[in-house]
Structures are given as C-alpha cells and as structure tokens.
Amino acid sequence: MPGSGPGDRGSNPRRAILFLSNETIIDMVRIDYVKFGEISVDGKIYYSDVIVYWDGRVEYRKKSHKFDINEFLKIFERKPEIIVVGTGIDGALGVPEETTISAEDRGVKIFKEVSHKAVDMFNAFISDGKRAVAIIHTT
C-alpha cells in the first residue's frame, strides 16, 4: 500500500544502479516527484514531509516550517556529506543561521531550494555517489 510506512523500499524499474566494480553494486535511491502534500520515493507515495537518506531510508518528518539545529544534529549522526533542504512548493520552510553554521563547522554542505528543484538536486548528488540527505517539505 503506498505510503504505508517509512523505510519501506518498493521495486521500481526506474531506479538507478551504480556499479562501483565488478563485484559491488549499489541500488541508488531516487525521488520520483513532489507535489503539494505528496512525494514519491522509489515508486512509493508519502503524504507527509520526509527525510530521504542516500541509502534509501525514508523517515517521516515532524511538521515544521523550520529545519532547526536539533533536527540537523539528529541527521548528522549518520554522517552525511550534503543536506538538500526542499523548502516547500512556495519556499515556506526556513533554515536558521545557527543550523547552517553548525553544518559548516562539521563539514556538511546545506543546499536550499523549493522542493521540486531540491528533488532534482538530491537525485544528481546521489547519482554522483554522494552521501546526501533530502529534507522535503511538501506544502
């Protein structure tokens, strides 16, 4: 059932596969689309804001119009290189300066774009083999 739970990974024939060597294959996560109140990740639809990790893990995100320091620190535990913040359809989600400074101090780049552009950015970083995380606000 679409959107039944975080972390589920359905089969999606459009998923990209990265070949690192003859023996190592990584099945890469892909965000298919975002529209008002809805996002599709690997063919699975979520009706909530989500956090998408480079390894395919998807978590529901607490409704908020701010990506604050506490949320950043929780994500930082997984050691991302890049965090892409989808600020919503009209850019309603903000990133406080203290969050940006904390990320920079820890060597993590934060990119902010409206959500449909953030999706493209996240997918590009994943295709490049980066440990990227997407915070996607769907409204």
Summary of the structure (lengths in Angstrom):
residues: 139
radius of gyration: 14.3
end to end distance: 22.3
largest distance: 44.5
contacts: 422
relative contact order: 0.22
helix: 22%
strand: 30%
